[in-house]
Amino acid sequence: MSLSVPFLDLVSQYQTIQDEMESTATRVLRSGHYVLGDEVATFERSFATYCGVRYCVGLNTGTSAIHTALLAAGIGPGDEVITVPMTFVATVSAILYSGAKPILIDVDPATWTMNVNQLEHAITRKTRAIVPVHLHGQMADMPTIMTIAKKKGLVVIEDAAQAHGSEYDGKRPGQYGDLACYSFYPGKNLGACGEGGAVVTNSEEYATKAKMLRDWGQDRKYHHVLKGFNYRLDALQAALLSVKLRYIEIWTHSRRRIAESYFNRLEQHRERIKLPASPAQIRHVYHVYSVQIARRDRIQKALHDRNIGTAIHYPVPVHLQPAYADLGYKKGDFPVAEELGETFLSLPMFPELTEQQVASVCDALISTCNRD
Ligand SMILES: *Cc1c(COP(=O)(O)O)cnc(C)c1O
């Protein structure tokens, strides 16, 4: 009987740092300071350093990070913002929250991130910003995106919700774009014990605006200079994130080791199982290890029957979701995103996954494909 493997296991990671997490939580609970404050400021400084940028503004979710970044950059009604349909709906929703119109372009069939060849064609007189998504933890082609953005005078806001520590030519999200947005949802590579997010930037002006926007647009208490939101990060999450940030390089290393093991075990089956591209200039952080596979739903069910957990990121691209039908797109508009939706299969991926578990996943996948 083969080993059962969960898709994701947050408890085993928690157990490796349990004492530190619990003493930290106790300290915050006893402090009486629960929202923003020193714990948040401390985390912001360390996360900015980790990202290699000057400023970090802690927020309550990754979605509000994208919304805040757009507003900080002055984007609103009448503006167009270019992004991709193969992402979590939050990317497109946050653009809608700002009042701007999302314009979608397809993703690249090899890297699964924004197809930069379609970018210039999508730019109109109304275009103000580009939101590339670093899908699964692999950075989009930022050098090309920045070149086009500079030429056209556009703001670039990176959706780095899945890409903590990812690199393109040695630079991380936030070192290319005007702003980058992170999520600390529990399952993300750096996950809170609840909700959290952040905007990072090298611009003092954007950082100052983002700080005001998260706290009702105040520049000082009860003096509201912007129409803001309650998007504050709480002290407990910030303190717990500060603990986990000390381990993220180790965890990312484990994710890369697991990805390498998947690659080595599945490489001979690339006819049937398409593996993620790994261009030399990109350092992937494998938030998700997804393959592309024909007859995906049957394979997923067969793996489930053998107690191998899998997931799909994402089965239906945003333009085909009922709630976003009013964007005006139809089936066939983004053939690559649509094909990925039908063929993506995310294999178990978390730092504590053992070599035997990886072997078990691969054996089950290969034998299922051979029998299918
Ligand atoms: C998780 C995620 C978000 C939203 O982050 P939340 O913290 O859940 O609000 C946005 N974009 C992408 C690509 C994500 O994966």
The ligand as an SDF file (V2000), in Angstrom:
LIG
                    3D

 15 15  0  0  0  0  0  0  0  0999 V2000
   -3.9300   34.7090   -2.4380 C   0  0  0  0  0  0  0  0  0  0  0  0
   -3.9050   35.5820   -3.6150 C   0  0  0  0  0  0  0  0  0  0  0  0
   -4.4480   36.8780   -3.6040 C   0  0  0  0  0  0  0  0  0  0  0  0
   -5.2750   37.4170   -2.4740 C   0  0  0  0  0  0  0  0  0  0  0  0
   -4.6900   37.3850   -1.2230 O   0  0  0  0  0  0  0  0  0  0  0  0
   -5.6450   37.3040    0.0750 P   0  0  0  0  0  0  0  0  0  0  0  0
   -4.6660   37.4710    1.1980 O   0  0  0  0  0  0  0  0  0  0  0  0
   -6.2990   35.9700    0.0780 O   0  0  0  0  0  0  0  0  0  0  0  0
   -6.6120   38.4180   -0.0070 O   0  0  0  0  0  0  0  0  0  0  0  0
   -4.2710   37.6710   -4.7200 C   0  0  0  0  0  0  0  0  0  0  0  0
   -3.6300   37.2160   -5.8060 N   0  0  0  0  0  0  0  0  0  0  0  0
   -3.1310   35.9740   -5.8790 C   0  0  0  0  0  0  0  0  0  0  0  0
   -2.4140   35.5480   -7.1090 C   0  0  0  0  0  0  0  0  0  0  0  0
   -3.2620   35.1030   -4.7900 C   0  0  0  0  0  0  0  0  0  0  0  0
   -2.7640   33.8660   -4.8650 O   0  0  0  0  0  0  0  0  0  0  0  0
  1  2  1  0
  2  3  1  0
  2 14  2  0
  3  4  1  0
  3 10  2  0
  4  5  1  0
  5  6  1  0
  6  7  2  0
  6  8  1  0
  6  9  1  0
 10 11  1  0
 11 12  2  0
 12 13  1  0
 12 14  1  0
 14 15  1  0
M  END
$$$$
